Amino acid sequence: MNVSRALRMTAFAFAALMSGSALAGNPALVVDAETGRVLHAERATDPWFPASITKLMTTYVALDAVRSGRVKMDTLLTVSADAAALPPSKMGFKPGTQIRLDNALKIIMVKSANDIAATIGENLGGSIEGFAEIMNQKAQALGMHESHFANPHGLPDERNQTSARDMATLARALFNEFPEYQGLFDIGAIQYGRRIMRNTNGLIGRYPGADGMKTGFICSAGFNVVASATRNGRHLITVVLGAPSANERTMKAAELFDRGFNSQAGFSNPTLAALPTSSVHSPPDMRSVICDRRGPMPDEEDSPTTIATGENSGVPNLFSSDVMAFAGTAQATRTTLGPRSAAQPERVWVGLNPPSEAELAAQAAKEDAADKAKKAASKKSAKTKSASKAAKASQDSETASASSKVKSKDKTRESISVKPVSDQKNKAKPAKGKDQASAETSPKAKNAKN
């Protein structure tokens, strides 16, 4: 990209070393989805905080429940007060709102709404703890040995952890076991009423062949992504954990895909299960690198950054050979990522049946009224603040004026102070300057002169 970006990457690498992580390079992995052969691995079995890529495990448990016949895609889930109280990202539905499971899954894959992920967990598991127990049972059955989940949304909890290898294992299971639901993972945007929410995965609609999966971000984890892409009949899965920004996450994933599609996996490539266990036992806390720094808080969405092409693009080498690097072919000219292509948003709704045109119109009118009321309240608040400032300024001005008058009177009193004179007649000495003028206006001074 440019010198500024290179400097940021250098600073990030240094900070990562200072924060205690084993290596400067963050975990990354590329695997052939069909064969499970690993094309590239960096710290692939190191434990890491998952953040919202946790919702892929939530989705696996939900789809498994559908497969077993325990629930259906149109089963209604009820939002609880606890779920509604969770922090953003969220839909903000009121307690008691009901939403179909299929709509809930679309929302957590695109909007990454924590209140909806909790709603899925509470309704399918009986409680957050009960659902987390099911998540861990399924994770162990899949061979996700570094993973443990404490909740269905990925909000900060020191018990949450995963690895790049485990997330690639989960992604393969979602594609291989539930091919009929692959459309959940590459939705470009959803629409609820008039609200259109874009997928935070910066590869969708920009990287050729990108067909979905999930992003995640909390300060302690950095920027994570599990990504999928298909090109010329090859299906690859890429995992990036702990990137310093949403842009870096997207750019590194694109670079990994580029190299992956330009290399071949053979029997010499290890499987996911064969990757060596990490010597690290707990996830590093990346908060000091990601959030405890000058400037605004990082944004979960990437900006429309373009990745330059050619060998002299200025992008630092993001790959290491600490575990396993690509082999066989040279790096081709890099793909340019421009602005996202337009995506037709998929509509989601509350309740069992999709809204009619009349209901949509009524909802739009309600949203219009809410927007107007919000703007009116904002204007009223602004006017109140302005009036309060004006009143305070006027009061301060009056106070300053009164203070000035008091000071002026004090100075006047000082200017007419009388200098003592001698009691002897005809021996009084006239004062000089201001004291002289004061003495001449004094009655005693006049008597002395006479």
GUROBA-148330 format. One line per 4 residues: number of its first residue (from 1); their letters; for each residue x, y, z of C-alpha. Coordinates in nm, 3 decimals. Last residue first. Example, Ala and Ser with C-alpha at 12.3 -4.5 7.8 and 13.67 -1.06 7.14 Angstrom:
BEGIN
2	SA	1.367/-0.106/0.714 ~ 1.230/-0.450/0.780;
This chain:
BEGIN
450	NKAN	-0.475/7.961/5.597 ~ -0.257/7.693/5.443 ~ -0.293/7.458/5.741 ~ -0.666/7.505/5.740;
446	KAKP	-0.675/7.406/5.372 ~ -0.466/7.094/5.444 ~ -0.698/6.998/5.727 ~ -0.995/7.023/5.492;
442	STEA	-0.823/6.787/5.241 ~ -0.844/6.886/4.875 ~ -0.492/7.018/4.874 ~ -0.360/6.701/5.040;
438	SAQD	-0.510/6.482/4.771 ~ -0.355/6.689/4.497 ~ -0.020/6.668/4.673 ~ -0.053/6.297/4.720;
434	KGKA	-0.106/6.261/4.346 ~ 0.224/6.433/4.271 ~ 0.412/6.570/4.567 ~ 0.281/6.654/4.912;
430	PKAK	0.318/7.009/5.058 ~ 0.520/7.029/5.381 ~ 0.333/7.158/5.682 ~ 0.542/7.397/5.893;
426	NKQD	0.310/7.701/5.893 ~ 0.127/7.567/6.196 ~ 0.265/7.258/6.372 ~ 0.023/6.968/6.381;
422	SVPK	0.212/6.797/6.090 ~ 0.015/6.640/5.808 ~ -0.115/6.278/5.747 ~ -0.163/6.180/5.381;
418	VSIS	-0.521/6.150/5.281 ~ -0.660/5.864/5.056 ~ -0.845/5.993/4.755 ~ -0.691/5.760/4.493;
414	ERTK	-0.740/5.444/4.705 ~ -1.110/5.510/4.732 ~ -1.128/5.549/4.356 ~ -0.943/5.218/4.306;
410	DKSK	-1.194/5.039/4.532 ~ -1.478/5.195/4.338 ~ -1.331/5.067/4.010 ~ -1.284/4.717/4.156;
406	VKSS	-1.648/4.711/4.262 ~ -1.753/4.828/3.916 ~ -1.543/4.557/3.748 ~ -1.693/4.289/3.972;
402	ASAT	-2.039/4.405/3.877 ~ -1.947/4.391/3.509 ~ -1.791/4.044/3.545 ~ -2.099/3.916/3.725;
398	ESDQ	-2.322/4.066/3.459 ~ -2.112/3.906/3.183 ~ -2.108/3.568/3.361 ~ -2.485/3.586/3.394;
394	SAKA	-2.519/3.670/3.027 ~ -2.284/3.385/2.930 ~ -2.477/3.150/3.157 ~ -2.805/3.255/3.001;
390	AKSA	-2.660/3.213/2.650 ~ -2.520/2.870/2.736 ~ -2.854/2.762/2.881 ~ -3.034/2.893/2.574;
386	SKTK	-2.797/2.700/2.347 ~ -2.834/2.383/2.556 ~ -3.209/2.415/2.546 ~ -3.200/2.482/2.172;
382	ASKK	-2.980/2.173/2.115 ~ -3.208/1.960/2.333 ~ -3.509/2.082/2.140 ~ -3.332/2.009/1.811;
378	SAAK	-3.242/1.657/1.929 ~ -3.593/1.595/2.055 ~ -3.730/1.709/1.720 ~ -3.482/1.485/1.536;
374	KAKD	-3.579/1.185/1.750 ~ -3.949/1.256/1.706 ~ -3.898/1.283/1.331 ~ -3.705/0.956/1.321;
370	AADE	-3.971/0.779/1.530 ~ -4.245/0.912/1.303 ~ -4.057/0.795/0.994 ~ -3.999/0.453/1.155;
366	KAAQ	-4.372/0.423/1.226 ~ -4.453/0.526/0.870 ~ -4.207/0.265/0.738 ~ -4.367/0.002/0.962;
362	AALE	-4.713/0.095/0.833 ~ -4.590/0.076/0.474 ~ -4.432/-0.263/0.542 ~ -4.755/-0.381/0.701;
358	AESP	-4.955/-0.268/0.396 ~ -4.708/-0.440/0.163 ~ -4.745/-0.759/0.365 ~ -4.489/-0.861/0.627;
354	PNLG	-4.322/-1.202/0.611 ~ -4.492/-1.461/0.831 ~ -4.389/-1.594/1.172 ~ -4.305/-1.284/1.369;
350	VWVR	-4.016/-1.043/1.327 ~ -3.873/-0.969/0.984 ~ -3.574/-1.022/0.757 ~ -3.539/-0.901/0.398;
346	EPQA	-3.236/-1.002/0.195 ~ -3.040/-0.708/0.062 ~ -2.968/-0.692/-0.314 ~ -2.593/-0.641/-0.332;
342	ASRP	-2.408/-0.377/-0.532 ~ -2.043/-0.458/-0.595 ~ -1.804/-0.358/-0.324 ~ -1.547/-0.092/-0.397;
338	GLTT	-1.213/-0.209/-0.537 ~ -0.998/-0.501/-0.434 ~ -0.711/-0.550/-0.677 ~ -0.581/-0.903/-0.714;
334	RTAQ	-0.208/-0.951/-0.694 ~ 0.011/-1.040/-0.984 ~ 0.122/-1.398/-0.928 ~ 0.329/-1.527/-0.637;
330	ATGA	0.565/-1.800/-0.748 ~ 0.457/-2.160/-0.750 ~ 0.544/-2.480/-0.565 ~ 0.533/-2.393/-0.196;
326	FAMV	0.321/-2.200/0.047 ~ 0.453/-2.176/0.401 ~ 0.448/-2.414/0.699 ~ 0.517/-2.372/1.067;
322	DSSF	0.757/-2.081/1.123 ~ 0.783/-2.020/0.749 ~ 0.647/-1.667/0.764 ~ 0.403/-1.471/0.555;
318	LNPV	0.282/-1.111/0.567 ~ 0.560/-0.969/0.352 ~ 0.510/-0.594/0.367 ~ 0.282/-0.427/0.110;
314	GSNE	0.475/-0.159/-0.079 ~ 0.310/-0.250/-0.409 ~ 0.644/-0.320/-0.573 ~ 0.570/-0.682/-0.668;
310	GTAI	0.258/-0.595/-0.861 ~ -0.092/-0.489/-0.769 ~ -0.223/-0.251/-0.507 ~ -0.497/-0.354/-0.265;
306	TTPS	-0.779/-0.105/-0.283 ~ -0.939/0.016/0.037 ~ -1.316/0.065/0.053 ~ -1.308/0.105/0.435;
302	DEED	-1.325/-0.196/0.663 ~ -1.607/-0.246/0.910 ~ -1.545/-0.319/1.280 ~ -1.413/0.033/1.335;
298	PMPG	-1.116/0.095/1.562 ~ -1.168/0.331/1.857 ~ -1.056/0.683/1.778 ~ -0.699/0.806/1.824;
294	RRDC	-0.428/0.727/2.074 ~ -0.381/0.371/2.189 ~ -0.543/0.127/2.428 ~ -0.766/-0.032/2.160;
290	IVSR	-0.571/-0.269/1.935 ~ -0.222/-0.311/2.077 ~ -0.301/-0.272/2.449 ~ -0.614/-0.482/2.403;
286	MDPP	-0.432/-0.773/2.235 ~ -0.466/-1.012/2.531 ~ -0.279/-1.330/2.440 ~ -0.484/-1.652/2.443;
282	SHVS	-0.385/-1.923/2.692 ~ -0.184/-2.247/2.666 ~ 0.098/-2.171/2.424 ~ 0.312/-2.476/2.337;
278	STPL	0.095/-2.527/2.030 ~ -0.010/-2.872/1.915 ~ 0.137/-2.985/1.584 ~ -0.082/-2.986/1.271;
274	AALT	-0.193/-3.340/1.186 ~ -0.565/-3.279/1.245 ~ -0.570/-3.003/0.984 ~ -0.419/-3.238/0.725;
270	PNSF	-0.054/-3.215/0.629 ~ 0.064/-3.132/0.276 ~ 0.285/-3.406/0.133 ~ -0.023/-3.570/-0.017;
266	GAQS	-0.059/-3.273/-0.247 ~ -0.196/-2.919/-0.228 ~ -0.125/-2.688/-0.521 ~ -0.035/-2.320/-0.524;
262	NFGR	-0.166/-2.015/-0.709 ~ -0.513/-2.038/-0.553 ~ -0.352/-2.039/-0.209 ~ -0.128/-1.744/-0.284;
258	DFLE	-0.419/-1.526/-0.388 ~ -0.635/-1.658/-0.103 ~ -0.367/-1.569/0.153 ~ -0.327/-1.223/0.003;
254	AAKM	-0.704/-1.167/0.015 ~ -0.713/-1.277/0.380 ~ -0.423/-1.040/0.456 ~ -0.603/-0.750/0.292;
250	TREN	-0.935/-0.813/0.464 ~ -0.778/-0.838/0.811 ~ -0.552/-0.540/0.746 ~ -0.857/-0.333/0.653;
246	ASPA	-1.050/-0.441/0.962 ~ -0.757/-0.340/1.181 ~ -0.465/-0.485/1.381 ~ -0.522/-0.845/1.264;
242	GLVV	-0.564/-1.087/1.555 ~ -0.683/-1.399/1.373 ~ -0.691/-1.475/0.999 ~ -0.857/-1.795/0.872;
238	TILH	-0.879/-1.895/0.507 ~ -1.097/-2.164/0.352 ~ -1.040/-2.272/-0.008 ~ -1.274/-2.425/-0.268;
234	RGNR	-1.126/-2.514/-0.604 ~ -1.353/-2.551/-0.909 ~ -1.191/-2.269/-1.102 ~ -1.227/-2.034/-0.802;
230	TASA	-1.416/-2.074/-0.476 ~ -1.369/-1.855/-0.168 ~ -1.434/-1.892/0.205 ~ -1.340/-1.668/0.495;
226	VVNF	-1.305/-1.705/0.873 ~ -1.215/-1.360/1.000 ~ -1.065/-1.206/1.312 ~ -0.979/-0.846/1.405;
222	GASC	-0.813/-0.795/1.742 ~ -0.877/-1.050/2.014 ~ -0.863/-0.848/2.338 ~ -1.025/-0.542/2.178;
218	IFGT	-1.317/-0.740/2.038 ~ -1.375/-0.820/1.672 ~ -1.525/-1.095/1.459 ~ -1.584/-1.176/1.093;
214	KMGD	-1.784/-1.461/0.939 ~ -1.830/-1.699/0.639 ~ -1.882/-1.597/0.277 ~ -1.855/-1.685/-0.086;
210	AGPY	-1.550/-1.499/-0.215 ~ -1.496/-1.601/-0.579 ~ -1.336/-1.277/-0.693 ~ -1.276/-1.055/-0.387;
206	RGIL	-1.499/-0.748/-0.370 ~ -1.865/-0.848/-0.327 ~ -1.787/-1.035/-0.008 ~ -1.423/-0.980/0.090;
202	GNTN	-1.488/-0.703/0.343 ~ -1.689/-0.933/0.571 ~ -1.884/-0.676/0.777 ~ -2.205/-0.767/0.593;
198	RMIR	-2.416/-0.460/0.522 ~ -2.724/-0.364/0.722 ~ -3.017/-0.195/0.547 ~ -3.273/-0.039/0.781;
194	RGYQ	-3.600/0.055/0.611 ~ -3.794/-0.231/0.765 ~ -3.528/-0.489/0.835 ~ -3.297/-0.532/0.538;
190	IAGI	-3.003/-0.771/0.509 ~ -2.676/-0.729/0.322 ~ -2.416/-0.922/0.120 ~ -2.540/-1.266/0.220;
186	DFLG	-2.248/-1.507/0.172 ~ -2.271/-1.732/0.478 ~ -2.640/-1.817/0.497 ~ -2.641/-1.932/0.134;
182	QYEP	-2.443/-2.239/0.236 ~ -2.759/-2.379/0.398 ~ -2.824/-2.672/0.163 ~ -2.460/-2.779/0.192;
178	FENF	-2.506/-2.853/0.565 ~ -2.259/-3.126/0.659 ~ -1.976/-3.041/0.418 ~ -1.995/-2.661/0.430;
174	LARA	-2.055/-2.630/0.804 ~ -1.801/-2.904/0.880 ~ -1.535/-2.735/0.668 ~ -1.592/-2.408/0.854;
170	LTAM	-1.564/-2.585/1.190 ~ -1.229/-2.741/1.100 ~ -1.105/-2.404/0.971 ~ -1.210/-2.254/1.304;
166	DRAS	-1.025/-2.524/1.497 ~ -0.704/-2.475/1.298 ~ -0.715/-2.095/1.346 ~ -0.755/-2.147/1.720;
162	TQNR	-1.031/-2.111/1.980 ~ -1.094/-1.945/2.315 ~ -1.373/-1.822/2.538 ~ -1.314/-1.870/2.912;
158	EDPL	-1.178/-1.515/2.950 ~ -1.519/-1.379/2.851 ~ -1.556/-1.084/2.616 ~ -1.860/-1.103/2.383;
154	GHPN	-1.838/-1.406/2.155 ~ -2.209/-1.444/2.077 ~ -2.313/-1.796/2.182 ~ -2.152/-1.794/2.529;
150	AFHS	-1.879/-1.969/2.728 ~ -1.710/-2.149/2.439 ~ -1.397/-2.364/2.453 ~ -1.172/-2.442/2.159;
146	EHMG	-0.817/-2.578/2.138 ~ -0.922/-2.937/2.058 ~ -1.174/-2.867/1.783 ~ -1.197/-3.232/1.676;
142	LAQA	-1.556/-3.216/1.547 ~ -1.689/-3.413/1.848 ~ -1.504/-3.175/2.079 ~ -1.672/-2.875/1.916;
138	KQNM	-2.015/-3.041/1.933 ~ -1.983/-3.099/2.309 ~ -1.849/-2.748/2.359 ~ -2.142/-2.588/2.176;
134	IEAF	-2.388/-2.806/2.371 ~ -2.240/-2.682/2.699 ~ -2.256/-2.324/2.569 ~ -2.630/-2.375/2.505;
130	GEIS	-2.691/-2.480/2.863 ~ -2.489/-2.189/3.000 ~ -2.678/-1.938/2.785 ~ -3.006/-2.091/2.895;
126	GGLN	-3.264/-2.342/2.776 ~ -3.029/-2.452/2.500 ~ -3.238/-2.382/2.190 ~ -3.431/-2.079/2.318;
122	EGIT	-3.155/-1.928/2.528 ~ -2.885/-1.980/2.267 ~ -3.086/-1.847/1.973 ~ -3.188/-1.541/2.176;
118	AAID	-2.825/-1.489/2.280 ~ -2.725/-1.482/1.913 ~ -3.010/-1.235/1.850 ~ -2.896/-0.998/2.125;
114	NASK	-2.538/-1.020/2.002 ~ -2.621/-0.906/1.649 ~ -2.348/-1.007/1.404 ~ -2.525/-0.793/1.139;
110	VMII	-2.455/-1.038/0.857 ~ -2.418/-1.388/1.005 ~ -2.611/-1.305/1.323 ~ -2.900/-1.158/1.125;
106	KLAN	-2.923/-1.443/0.875 ~ -2.933/-1.693/1.162 ~ -3.213/-1.504/1.337 ~ -3.413/-1.488/1.014;
102	DLRI	-3.388/-1.866/0.978 ~ -3.478/-1.917/1.345 ~ -3.796/-1.710/1.319 ~ -3.832/-1.404/1.541;
98	QTGP	-4.050/-1.324/1.840 ~ -4.033/-1.000/2.038 ~ -4.100/-1.053/2.408 ~ -3.820/-0.825/2.522;
94	KFGM	-3.783/-0.533/2.279 ~ -3.567/-0.571/1.967 ~ -3.248/-0.366/1.963 ~ -3.091/-0.533/1.660;
90	KSPP	-2.750/-0.563/1.826 ~ -2.378/-0.493/1.786 ~ -2.400/-0.371/2.046 ~ -2.432/-0.439/2.421;
86	LAAA	-2.663/-0.703/2.573 ~ -2.982/-0.583/2.744 ~ -3.217/-0.739/2.486 ~ -3.072/-1.084/2.558;
82	DASV	-3.130/-1.046/2.932 ~ -3.485/-0.915/2.878 ~ -3.561/-1.218/2.663 ~ -3.618/-1.232/2.285;
78	TLLT	-3.852/-1.518/2.191 ~ -3.765/-1.769/1.917 ~ -4.024/-1.882/1.662 ~ -3.955/-2.203/1.471;
74	DMKV	-3.955/-2.125/1.096 ~ -3.623/-2.300/1.034 ~ -3.749/-2.602/1.221 ~ -3.663/-2.737/1.564;
70	RGSR	-3.580/-3.069/1.730 ~ -3.582/-3.247/1.392 ~ -3.224/-3.375/1.416 ~ -3.118/-3.169/1.114;
66	VADL	-3.280/-2.856/1.259 ~ -3.091/-2.905/1.587 ~ -2.769/-2.956/1.388 ~ -2.842/-2.630/1.207;
62	AVYT	-2.870/-2.450/1.543 ~ -2.550/-2.607/1.681 ~ -2.358/-2.515/1.363 ~ -2.497/-2.159/1.372;
58	TMLK	-2.379/-2.105/1.729 ~ -2.039/-2.245/1.627 ~ -2.025/-1.991/1.342 ~ -2.138/-1.728/1.595;
54	TISA	-1.809/-1.772/1.780 ~ -1.659/-1.585/1.482 ~ -1.791/-1.295/1.690 ~ -1.496/-1.274/1.930;
50	PFWP	-1.273/-1.585/1.901 ~ -1.009/-1.513/2.168 ~ -0.698/-1.703/2.058 ~ -0.522/-2.029/2.142;
46	DTAR	-0.221/-2.110/1.917 ~ -0.294/-2.406/1.687 ~ -0.240/-2.229/1.354 ~ 0.063/-2.029/1.465;
42	EAHL	0.115/-1.963/1.094 ~ -0.013/-2.222/0.849 ~ -0.027/-2.248/0.471 ~ -0.162/-2.499/0.220;
38	VRGT	-0.321/-2.739/0.470 ~ -0.498/-3.041/0.323 ~ -0.861/-3.082/0.434 ~ -0.942/-3.250/0.103;
34	EADV	-1.252/-3.056/-0.005 ~ -1.203/-2.732/0.186 ~ -0.839/-2.693/0.086 ~ -0.686/-2.512/0.383;
30	VLAP	-0.530/-2.171/0.440 ~ -0.420/-2.063/0.789 ~ -0.331/-1.754/0.986 ~ -0.234/-1.674/1.345;
26	NGAL	-0.065/-1.334/1.396 ~ 0.296/-1.277/1.299 ~ 0.504/-1.110/1.572 ~ 0.566/-1.440/1.747;
22	ASGS	0.500/-1.585/2.091 ~ 0.267/-1.310/2.205 ~ 0.390/-1.124/2.513 ~ 0.249/-0.776/2.462;
18	MLAA	0.596/-0.647/2.368 ~ 0.614/-0.884/2.072 ~ 0.269/-0.779/1.954 ~ 0.364/-0.415/2.001;
14	FAFA	0.666/-0.459/1.774 ~ 0.458/-0.631/1.507 ~ 0.188/-0.362/1.532 ~ 0.442/-0.083/1.499;
10	TMRL	0.587/-0.247/1.190 ~ 0.238/-0.291/1.044 ~ 0.157/0.074/1.112 ~ 0.484/0.181/0.948;
6	ARSV	0.402/-0.022/0.639 ~ 0.056/0.138/0.626 ~ 0.205/0.487/0.640 ~ 0.467/0.401/0.378;
2	NM	0.202/0.300/0.127 ~ 0.000/0.000/0.000;
